[in-house]
Amino acid sequence: MATEKQIAANRANAKRSTGPKTVVGKSKSSRNAYRHGLSIGLPLEATTSEALEAITRALAGDGASDEQLVSVAEFSQAHLELLRIRKVRAEMMAAIDIGSADLQSINCS
């Protein structure tokens, strides 16, 4: 349990820690999610569309209503997006040899 002194210190720190103040800082911060390209949507390719349709059909089954198909299609798209993110993450991790890496030389920005 935090003491009153710790709570007061946390509140004081929180008031100072409100994110970037300058235009440059805000601009840089706004691009954080785009650094590795993981925030972009799925590319609309034939293979992606085919995979999306196959997953949707398999999950929805016969006799699904239009509302159910829309929900299942959204789920399917989210599933494909997660698979893409996992693939990119695995490629990034494979590019780093943790055992011999100089952690100071790894540039994540």
PyMOL CGO cylinders between C-alpha atoms (Angstrom):
from pymol import cmd
from pymol.cgo import CYLINDER

trace = [
    CYLINDER, 0.00, 0.00, 0.00, 1.38, 3.39, -0.99, 0.3, 1, 1, 1, 1, 1, 1,
    CYLINDER, 1.38, 3.39, -0.99, 1.92, 5.98, 1.70, 0.3, 1, 1, 1, 1, 1, 1,
    CYLINDER, 1.92, 5.98, 1.70, 0.38, 9.45, 1.54, 0.3, 1, 1, 1, 1, 1, 1,
    CYLINDER, 0.38, 9.45, 1.54, 3.83, 10.85, 0.71, 0.3, 1, 1, 1, 1, 1, 1,
    CYLINDER, 3.83, 10.85, 0.71, 4.20, 8.42, -2.24, 0.3, 1, 1, 1, 1, 1, 1,
    CYLINDER, 4.20, 8.42, -2.24, 0.72, 9.23, -3.50, 0.3, 1, 1, 1, 1, 1, 1,
    CYLINDER, 0.72, 9.23, -3.50, 1.48, 12.97, -3.36, 0.3, 1, 1, 1, 1, 1, 1,
    CYLINDER, 1.48, 12.97, -3.36, 4.77, 12.42, -5.20, 0.3, 1, 1, 1, 1, 1, 1,
    CYLINDER, 4.77, 12.42, -5.20, 3.03, 10.32, -7.88, 0.3, 1, 1, 1, 1, 1, 1,
    CYLINDER, 3.03, 10.32, -7.88, 0.40, 13.02, -8.40, 0.3, 1, 1, 1, 1, 1, 1,
    CYLINDER, 0.40, 13.02, -8.40, 3.07, 15.72, -8.69, 0.3, 1, 1, 1, 1, 1, 1,
    CYLINDER, 3.07, 15.72, -8.69, 4.98, 13.63, -11.25, 0.3, 1, 1, 1, 1, 1, 1,
    CYLINDER, 4.98, 13.63, -11.25, 1.82, 12.95, -13.22, 0.3, 1, 1, 1, 1, 1, 1,
    CYLINDER, 1.82, 12.95, -13.22, 1.12, 16.67, -13.51, 0.3, 1, 1, 1, 1, 1, 1,
    CYLINDER, 1.12, 16.67, -13.51, 4.55, 17.17, -15.09, 0.3, 1, 1, 1, 1, 1, 1,
    CYLINDER, 4.55, 17.17, -15.09, 4.39, 14.07, -17.31, 0.3, 1, 1, 1, 1, 1, 1,
    CYLINDER, 4.39, 14.07, -17.31, 1.76, 15.09, -19.82, 0.3, 1, 1, 1, 1, 1, 1,
    CYLINDER, 1.76, 15.09, -19.82, 3.58, 14.29, -23.04, 0.3, 1, 1, 1, 1, 1, 1,
    CYLINDER, 3.58, 14.29, -23.04, 5.46, 16.43, -25.50, 0.3, 1, 1, 1, 1, 1, 1,
    CYLINDER, 5.46, 16.43, -25.50, 4.90, 20.18, -25.42, 0.3, 1, 1, 1, 1, 1, 1,
    CYLINDER, 4.90, 20.18, -25.42, 6.63, 21.38, -28.60, 0.3, 1, 1, 1, 1, 1, 1,
    CYLINDER, 6.63, 21.38, -28.60, 5.36, 21.00, -32.15, 0.3, 1, 1, 1, 1, 1, 1,
    CYLINDER, 5.36, 21.00, -32.15, 8.42, 18.91, -33.04, 0.3, 1, 1, 1, 1, 1, 1,
    CYLINDER, 8.42, 18.91, -33.04, 7.91, 16.65, -30.02, 0.3, 1, 1, 1, 1, 1, 1,
    CYLINDER, 7.91, 16.65, -30.02, 4.21, 16.21, -30.75, 0.3, 1, 1, 1, 1, 1, 1,
    CYLINDER, 4.21, 16.21, -30.75, 4.96, 15.44, -34.39, 0.3, 1, 1, 1, 1, 1, 1,
    CYLINDER, 4.96, 15.44, -34.39, 7.55, 12.80, -33.46, 0.3, 1, 1, 1, 1, 1, 1,
    CYLINDER, 7.55, 12.80, -33.46, 5.26, 11.27, -30.84, 0.3, 1, 1, 1, 1, 1, 1,
    CYLINDER, 5.26, 11.27, -30.84, 2.35, 11.05, -33.27, 0.3, 1, 1, 1, 1, 1, 1,
    CYLINDER, 2.35, 11.05, -33.27, 4.45, 8.83, -35.56, 0.3, 1, 1, 1, 1, 1, 1,
    CYLINDER, 4.45, 8.83, -35.56, 5.37, 6.26, -32.90, 0.3, 1, 1, 1, 1, 1, 1,
    CYLINDER, 5.37, 6.26, -32.90, 2.75, 3.75, -34.04, 0.3, 1, 1, 1, 1, 1, 1,
    CYLINDER, 2.75, 3.75, -34.04, 4.01, 3.97, -37.63, 0.3, 1, 1, 1, 1, 1, 1,
    CYLINDER, 4.01, 3.97, -37.63, 7.65, 3.28, -36.87, 0.3, 1, 1, 1, 1, 1, 1,
    CYLINDER, 7.65, 3.28, -36.87, 7.64, -0.35, -38.01, 0.3, 1, 1, 1, 1, 1, 1,
    CYLINDER, 7.64, -0.35, -38.01, 4.66, -0.24, -40.35, 0.3, 1, 1, 1, 1, 1, 1,
    CYLINDER, 4.66, -0.24, -40.35, 2.51, -2.35, -38.07, 0.3, 1, 1, 1, 1, 1, 1,
    CYLINDER, 2.51, -2.35, -38.07, -0.28, 0.22, -37.90, 0.3, 1, 1, 1, 1, 1, 1,
    CYLINDER, -0.28, 0.22, -37.90, -1.06, 0.13, -41.61, 0.3, 1, 1, 1, 1, 1, 1,
    CYLINDER, -1.06, 0.13, -41.61, -4.03, -1.89, -42.75, 0.3, 1, 1, 1, 1, 1, 1,
    CYLINDER, -4.03, -1.89, -42.75, -3.96, -5.14, -44.62, 0.3, 1, 1, 1, 1, 1, 1,
    CYLINDER, -3.96, -5.14, -44.62, -2.94, -4.76, -48.25, 0.3, 1, 1, 1, 1, 1, 1,
    CYLINDER, -2.94, -4.76, -48.25, -5.85, -5.39, -50.59, 0.3, 1, 1, 1, 1, 1, 1,
    CYLINDER, -5.85, -5.39, -50.59, -4.34, -8.17, -52.65, 0.3, 1, 1, 1, 1, 1, 1,
    CYLINDER, -4.34, -8.17, -52.65, -6.03, -11.13, -54.27, 0.3, 1, 1, 1, 1, 1, 1,
    CYLINDER, -6.03, -11.13, -54.27, -4.42, -13.57, -51.83, 0.3, 1, 1, 1, 1, 1, 1,
    CYLINDER, -4.42, -13.57, -51.83, -5.52, -11.48, -48.86, 0.3, 1, 1, 1, 1, 1, 1,
    CYLINDER, -5.52, -11.48, -48.86, -9.07, -11.28, -50.17, 0.3, 1, 1, 1, 1, 1, 1,
    CYLINDER, -9.07, -11.28, -50.17, -9.15, -15.03, -50.83, 0.3, 1, 1, 1, 1, 1, 1,
    CYLINDER, -9.15, -15.03, -50.83, -7.83, -15.81, -47.36, 0.3, 1, 1, 1, 1, 1, 1,
    CYLINDER, -7.83, -15.81, -47.36, -10.34, -13.43, -45.79, 0.3, 1, 1, 1, 1, 1, 1,
    CYLINDER, -10.34, -13.43, -45.79, -13.23, -15.02, -47.68, 0.3, 1, 1, 1, 1, 1, 1,
    CYLINDER, -13.23, -15.02, -47.68, -12.07, -18.55, -46.81, 0.3, 1, 1, 1, 1, 1, 1,
    CYLINDER, -12.07, -18.55, -46.81, -11.79, -17.78, -43.10, 0.3, 1, 1, 1, 1, 1, 1,
    CYLINDER, -11.79, -17.78, -43.10, -15.15, -15.99, -43.11, 0.3, 1, 1, 1, 1, 1, 1,
    CYLINDER, -15.15, -15.99, -43.11, -16.90, -18.90, -44.87, 0.3, 1, 1, 1, 1, 1, 1,
    CYLINDER, -16.90, -18.90, -44.87, -15.33, -21.47, -42.56, 0.3, 1, 1, 1, 1, 1, 1,
    CYLINDER, -15.33, -21.47, -42.56, -16.32, -19.58, -39.42, 0.3, 1, 1, 1, 1, 1, 1,
    CYLINDER, -16.32, -19.58, -39.42, -19.78, -18.40, -40.48, 0.3, 1, 1, 1, 1, 1, 1,
    CYLINDER, -19.78, -18.40, -40.48, -20.97, -21.68, -41.92, 0.3, 1, 1, 1, 1, 1, 1,
    CYLINDER, -20.97, -21.68, -41.92, -24.09, -22.12, -44.02, 0.3, 1, 1, 1, 1, 1, 1,
    CYLINDER, -24.09, -22.12, -44.02, -27.18, -20.10, -43.27, 0.3, 1, 1, 1, 1, 1, 1,
    CYLINDER, -27.18, -20.10, -43.27, -25.44, -17.19, -41.58, 0.3, 1, 1, 1, 1, 1, 1,
    CYLINDER, -25.44, -17.19, -41.58, -27.34, -13.92, -41.64, 0.3, 1, 1, 1, 1, 1, 1,
    CYLINDER, -27.34, -13.92, -41.64, -25.90, -10.78, -43.23, 0.3, 1, 1, 1, 1, 1, 1,
    CYLINDER, -25.90, -10.78, -43.23, -25.24, -9.34, -39.77, 0.3, 1, 1, 1, 1, 1, 1,
    CYLINDER, -25.24, -9.34, -39.77, -23.36, -12.49, -38.75, 0.3, 1, 1, 1, 1, 1, 1,
    CYLINDER, -23.36, -12.49, -38.75, -21.34, -12.43, -41.97, 0.3, 1, 1, 1, 1, 1, 1,
    CYLINDER, -21.34, -12.43, -41.97, -20.27, -8.84, -41.33, 0.3, 1, 1, 1, 1, 1, 1,
    CYLINDER, -20.27, -8.84, -41.33, -19.18, -9.69, -37.77, 0.3, 1, 1, 1, 1, 1, 1,
    CYLINDER, -19.18, -9.69, -37.77, -17.32, -12.79, -38.89, 0.3, 1, 1, 1, 1, 1, 1,
    CYLINDER, -17.32, -12.79, -38.89, -15.65, -10.86, -41.72, 0.3, 1, 1, 1, 1, 1, 1,
    CYLINDER, -15.65, -10.86, -41.72, -14.43, -8.23, -39.23, 0.3, 1, 1, 1, 1, 1, 1,
    CYLINDER, -14.43, -8.23, -39.23, -13.11, -10.99, -36.98, 0.3, 1, 1, 1, 1, 1, 1,
    CYLINDER, -13.11, -10.99, -36.98, -11.40, -12.65, -39.95, 0.3, 1, 1, 1, 1, 1, 1,
    CYLINDER, -11.40, -12.65, -39.95, -9.74, -9.41, -40.96, 0.3, 1, 1, 1, 1, 1, 1,
    CYLINDER, -9.74, -9.41, -40.96, -8.50, -8.85, -37.41, 0.3, 1, 1, 1, 1, 1, 1,
    CYLINDER, -8.50, -8.85, -37.41, -7.14, -12.41, -37.37, 0.3, 1, 1, 1, 1, 1, 1,
    CYLINDER, -7.14, -12.41, -37.37, -5.23, -11.85, -40.61, 0.3, 1, 1, 1, 1, 1, 1,
    CYLINDER, -5.23, -11.85, -40.61, -3.89, -8.57, -39.24, 0.3, 1, 1, 1, 1, 1, 1,
    CYLINDER, -3.89, -8.57, -39.24, -2.59, -10.35, -36.13, 0.3, 1, 1, 1, 1, 1, 1,
    CYLINDER, -2.59, -10.35, -36.13, -0.92, -12.97, -38.31, 0.3, 1, 1, 1, 1, 1, 1,
    CYLINDER, -0.92, -12.97, -38.31, 0.77, -10.22, -40.32, 0.3, 1, 1, 1, 1, 1, 1,
    CYLINDER, 0.77, -10.22, -40.32, 1.97, -8.46, -37.16, 0.3, 1, 1, 1, 1, 1, 1,
    CYLINDER, 1.97, -8.46, -37.16, 3.36, -11.72, -35.76, 0.3, 1, 1, 1, 1, 1, 1,
    CYLINDER, 3.36, -11.72, -35.76, 5.20, -12.34, -39.04, 0.3, 1, 1, 1, 1, 1, 1,
    CYLINDER, 5.20, -12.34, -39.04, 6.77, -8.86, -39.02, 0.3, 1, 1, 1, 1, 1, 1,
    CYLINDER, 6.77, -8.86, -39.02, 7.70, -9.24, -35.36, 0.3, 1, 1, 1, 1, 1, 1,
    CYLINDER, 7.70, -9.24, -35.36, 9.33, -12.62, -36.02, 0.3, 1, 1, 1, 1, 1, 1,
    CYLINDER, 9.33, -12.62, -36.02, 11.30, -11.14, -38.92, 0.3, 1, 1, 1, 1, 1, 1,
    CYLINDER, 11.30, -11.14, -38.92, 12.47, -8.27, -36.75, 0.3, 1, 1, 1, 1, 1, 1,
    CYLINDER, 12.47, -8.27, -36.75, 13.51, -10.60, -33.93, 0.3, 1, 1, 1, 1, 1, 1,
    CYLINDER, 13.51, -10.60, -33.93, 15.32, -12.89, -36.37, 0.3, 1, 1, 1, 1, 1, 1,
    CYLINDER, 15.32, -12.89, -36.37, 17.31, -9.91, -37.64, 0.3, 1, 1, 1, 1, 1, 1,
    CYLINDER, 17.31, -9.91, -37.64, 18.68, -9.31, -34.14, 0.3, 1, 1, 1, 1, 1, 1,
    CYLINDER, 18.68, -9.31, -34.14, 21.31, -11.69, -32.81, 0.3, 1, 1, 1, 1, 1, 1,
    CYLINDER, 21.31, -11.69, -32.81, 20.64, -11.13, -29.12, 0.3, 1, 1, 1, 1, 1, 1,
    CYLINDER, 20.64, -11.13, -29.12, 23.71, -13.07, -27.98, 0.3, 1, 1, 1, 1, 1, 1,
    CYLINDER, 23.71, -13.07, -27.98, 26.19, -10.88, -29.80, 0.3, 1, 1, 1, 1, 1, 1,
    CYLINDER, 26.19, -10.88, -29.80, 24.22, -7.66, -30.16, 0.3, 1, 1, 1, 1, 1, 1,
    CYLINDER, 24.22, -7.66, -30.16, 25.56, -4.40, -28.84, 0.3, 1, 1, 1, 1, 1, 1,
    CYLINDER, 25.56, -4.40, -28.84, 22.36, -3.08, -27.30, 0.3, 1, 1, 1, 1, 1, 1,
    CYLINDER, 22.36, -3.08, -27.30, 23.59, 0.51, -27.61, 0.3, 1, 1, 1, 1, 1, 1,
    CYLINDER, 23.59, 0.51, -27.61, 23.92, 0.12, -31.40, 0.3, 1, 1, 1, 1, 1, 1,
    CYLINDER, 23.92, 0.12, -31.40, 20.36, -1.15, -31.94, 0.3, 1, 1, 1, 1, 1, 1,
    CYLINDER, 20.36, -1.15, -31.94, 18.40, 1.80, -33.24, 0.3, 1, 1, 1, 1, 1, 1,
    CYLINDER, 18.40, 1.80, -33.24, 14.65, 1.43, -32.74, 0.3, 1, 1, 1, 1, 1, 1,
    CYLINDER, 14.65, 1.43, -32.74, 13.68, 4.81, -34.09, 0.3, 1, 1, 1, 1, 1, 1,
]
cmd.load_cgo(trace, "trace")
